[in-house]
Amino acid sequence: MQKKWLEWAKEIQAIAQAGLTYTTDPFDEERFEQLRNLSVEILQSYTDEPFEKIHHLFTNETGYQTPKVDIRAVVFDNDKLLFVKEKADGKWALPGGWADINLSPKEIAVKEVKEEAGIDVTANKLSGIIDMHKHPHPPNPYHIYKILIQCSWSGGSLQKGLETDNALFFPQDQLPELSLQRNTYEQVHKLFANRNENLPIFLD
């Protein structure tokens, strides 16, 4: 039950946004606006965030609501995996970020590694697709898919970026404190297992 309130709020918001997109009836439009405000009130009650902040999160997109896409690069150097230290929370994550318009997932993975870790990589294959709400991430107002793309280091040297304070490779038994909003320990251990045992990609 712990996250049911969040699932309900997101589902109400999705219904409201779809209704506002397709309705031509002004009375229905008013009802869908009421539904959207109800979803914001649910989130506000459980998070203590200001109504205006949550309302902005839920109204900054239009059209039929679909999951957001987060691209993460999986870069190994022998038995070590690349992480970057996020300025946002001071913790470590796989390089990556939101999917960009006009770029493919592979292109985004390459770009994010260059921007956040300073090195050049080649994107090789899909490592996994994660439905974020099926994993123990902190609550999030969005439904997010994470696409993990395995890359190989092709040049350059590690350095920090605009959004990162550091970039380092870590072995599986010496992982840093992870930014759980971005990746979990279970996911990272699966990546190591996938590489060492050549397991199939994992898919939610």
KAQUIZI-V880950 format. One record per residue. N is the residue number from 1. RES is the residue in one letter. SS is DSSP state (A for helix, B for strand, O for the rest). BURIAL is + if it has 16 or more other C-alpha atoms within 10 Angstrom, else -. Layout:
BEGIN
{{N & RES & SS & BURIAL} {N & RES & SS & BURIAL}}
END
This chain:
BEGIN
{{1 & M & O & -} {2 & Q & O & -} {3 & K & O & -} {4 & K & A & -} {5 & W & A & -} {6 & L & A & +} {7 & E & A & +} {8 & W & A & -} {9 & A & A & +} {10 & K & A & +} {11 & E & A & +} {12 & I & A & +} {13 & Q & A & +} {14 & A & A & +} {15 & I & A & +} {16 & A & A & +} {17 & Q & A & +} {18 & A & A & -} {19 & G & A & +} {20 & L & A & +} {21 & T & A & -} {22 & Y & A & -} {23 & T & O & -} {24 & T & O & -} {25 & D & O & -} {26 & P & A & -} {27 & F & A & -} {28 & D & A & -} {29 & E & A & +} {30 & E & A & -} {31 & R & A & -} {32 & F & A & +} {33 & E & A & +} {34 & Q & A & -} {35 & L & A & +} {36 & R & A & +} {37 & N & A & +} {38 & L & A & +} {39 & S & A & +} {40 & V & A & +} {41 & E & A & +} {42 & I & A & +} {43 & L & A & +} {44 & Q & A & +} {45 & S & A & -} {46 & Y & A & -} {47 & T & A & -} {48 & D & O & -} {49 & E & O & -} {50 & P & O & -} {51 & F & A & -} {52 & E & A & -} {53 & K & A & -} {54 & I & A & +} {55 & H & A & +} {56 & H & A & -} {57 & L & A & -} {58 & F & A & +} {59 & T & A & -} {60 & N & O & -} {61 & E & O & -} {62 & T & O & -} {63 & G & O & -} {64 & Y & O & -} {65 & Q & O & +} {66 & T & O & -} {67 & P & O & -} {68 & K & B & -} {69 & V & B & +} {70 & D & B & +} {71 & I & B & +} {72 & R & B & +} {73 & A & B & +} {74 & V & B & +} {75 & V & B & +} {76 & F & B & +} {77 & D & B & -} {78 & N & O & -} {79 & D & O & -} {80 & K & B & +} {81 & L & B & +} {82 & L & B & +} {83 & F & B & +} {84 & V & B & +} {85 & K & B & +} {86 & E & B & +} {87 & K & O & -} {88 & A & O & -} {89 & D & O & -} {90 & G & O & -} {91 & K & O & +} {92 & W & B & +} {93 & A & B & +} {94 & L & O & +} {95 & P & O & +} {96 & G & B & +} {97 & G & B & +} {98 & W & B & -} {99 & A & O & +} {100 & D & O & -} {101 & I & O & -} {102 & N & O & -} {103 & L & O & -} {104 & S & O & -} {105 & P & A & +} {106 & K & A & +} {107 & E & A & -} {108 & I & A & +} {109 & A & A & +} {110 & V & A & +} {111 & K & A & +} {112 & E & A & +} {113 & V & A & +} {114 & K & A & +} {115 & E & A & +} {116 & E & A & +} {117 & A & A & +} {118 & G & O & +} {119 & I & O & +} {120 & D & B & +} {121 & V & B & +} {122 & T & B & +} {123 & A & B & +} {124 & N & B & -} {125 & K & B & -} {126 & L & B & +} {127 & S & B & +} {128 & G & B & +} {129 & I & B & +} {130 & I & B & +} {131 & D & B & -} {132 & M & A & +} {133 & H & A & +} {134 & K & A & -} {135 & H & O & -} {136 & P & O & -} {137 & H & O & -} {138 & P & O & -} {139 & P & O & -} {140 & N & O & -} {141 & P & O & -} {142 & Y & O & +} {143 & H & O & +} {144 & I & B & +} {145 & Y & B & +} {146 & K & B & +} {147 & I & B & +} {148 & L & B & +} {149 & I & B & +} {150 & Q & B & +} {151 & C & B & +} {152 & S & B & +} {153 & W & B & +} {154 & S & B & -} {155 & G & B & -} {156 & G & O & -} {157 & S & O & -} {158 & L & O & +} {159 & Q & O & +} {160 & K & O & +} {161 & G & O & +} {162 & L & O & -} {163 & E & O & -} {164 & T & B & +} {165 & D & B & +} {166 & N & B & +} {167 & A & B & +} {168 & L & B & +} {169 & F & B & +} {170 & F & B & +} {171 & P & B & -} {172 & Q & A & +} {173 & D & A & -} {174 & Q & A & -} {175 & L & O & +} {176 & P & O & +} {177 & E & O & -} {178 & L & B & +} {179 & S & O & +} {180 & L & O & -} {181 & Q & O & -} {182 & R & O & +} {183 & N & O & +} {184 & T & O & +} {185 & Y & A & +} {186 & E & A & -} {187 & Q & A & -} {188 & V & A & +} {189 & H & A & -} {190 & K & A & +} {191 & L & A & +} {192 & F & A & +} {193 & A & A & -} {194 & N & A & +} {195 & R & A & +} {196 & N & A & -} {197 & E & A & -} {198 & N & O & -} {199 & L & O & -} {200 & P & O & -} {201 & I & O & -} {202 & F & B & -} {203 & L & B & -} {204 & D & O & -}}
END
